[in-house]
């Protein structure tokens, strides 16, 4: 009798390597492909099993081994069907199941060597269940049994039957190991990407929180702190002149009341993150700058140069805040009697100059404020610099001891890339 077993390299042999056990977890998005490959492999196994059974029954009619062959073939089919129920992980149940399947197949091959080619699906089951070294040893033993069975079926020595099964087993093992490595590398890459995405999201949240904290601190310094400082000075002046000049004292109180109302509006705007109240409702930047003051003892003058050009809302808000912060420093540190605000439109940029006639910066290293005197509290000039930097502009500070200070903020009208 000559062997009619499927030759090496049949589609059943090639289809098996890419198959995962039915219960093996697949990466997201690959479940459909995994199920399809598993279906192809299971179909190939049952086709091999049925073909081997049919060959035995056709070539051995009335053989006394037939009942045993049919019983063992049916048992092998049932055990294979029960495979997904025991899971794909190398647990004790899985190992016991694999041992029973292999033992049943070995007995079946001893009785009917034509069942040897059913070992191909068992190669991958062993590789998926056992540790690598143990799986390779079991595949080698299964391959040796396949060779012995094929040589037993052959009427004469055939080198192809001696060399083909080891070649098929080696190819199947290499393909499986390569795919497992690719799967592990893919899962590692996905884990790294997910971890990196989480880290980036956390970093962006931290940076956003820090930026918002800085923005709020600048808003408070340039608006609420300035208003509170003006109210304090006005109320102190009213207290000093209450008995000697009640009319002036009441005027100071009324001015402090107006400033308190503007501070309340600023606080509400800060809470709702709206535009500055001076610019709300389409108010012009020039009008908002003209309405600024630096306290009862400092005269503020405003000048507009050039043809006004439309500015982005962000730029208008920043320029107004820069002017408020600069005037707050003039009031607190310069000892000036007058301050001048100049808004210049120069075609490709807008420049805001804040000049005062105070005592200037007398100790360049010690003071932290732009106008000399007592050190800045850490928010005035840094906040102005931050606002200018965010708009892609430049900040210039010029001061001569005894002759005042000029702060100049130049912002480009075109957005910076």
Secondary structure as GFF3:
##gff-version 3
##sequence-region A 1 417
A	DSSP	alpha_helix	11	16	.	.	.	ID=ss1
A	DSSP	alpha_helix	31	59	.	.	.	ID=ss2
A	DSSP	alpha_helix	66	81	.	.	.	ID=ss3
A	DSSP	three_ten_helix	82	86	.	.	.	ID=ss4
A	DSSP	alpha_helix	92	111	.	.	.	ID=ss5
A	DSSP	three_ten_helix	113	118	.	.	.	ID=ss6
A	DSSP	alpha_helix	119	129	.	.	.	ID=ss7
A	DSSP	alpha_helix	132	153	.	.	.	ID=ss8
A	DSSP	alpha_helix	159	219	.	.	.	ID=ss9
A	DSSP	pi_helix	220	224	.	.	.	ID=ss10
A	DSSP	alpha_helix	225	241	.	.	.	ID=ss11
A	DSSP	alpha_helix	246	272	.	.	.	ID=ss12
A	DSSP	three_ten_helix	280	282	.	.	.	ID=ss13
A	DSSP	alpha_helix	285	290	.	.	.	ID=ss14
A	DSSP	beta_strand	299	305	.	.	.	ID=ss15
A	DSSP	alpha_helix	313	329	.	.	.	ID=ss16
A	DSSP	pi_helix	330	334	.	.	.	ID=ss17
A	DSSP	beta_strand	338	345	.	.	.	ID=ss18
A	DSSP	beta_strand	349	356	.	.	.	ID=ss19
A	DSSP	alpha_helix	380	390	.	.	.	ID=ss20
A	DSSP	beta_strand	394	400	.	.	.	ID=ss21
A	DSSP	beta_strand	404	412	.	.	.	ID=ss22
###
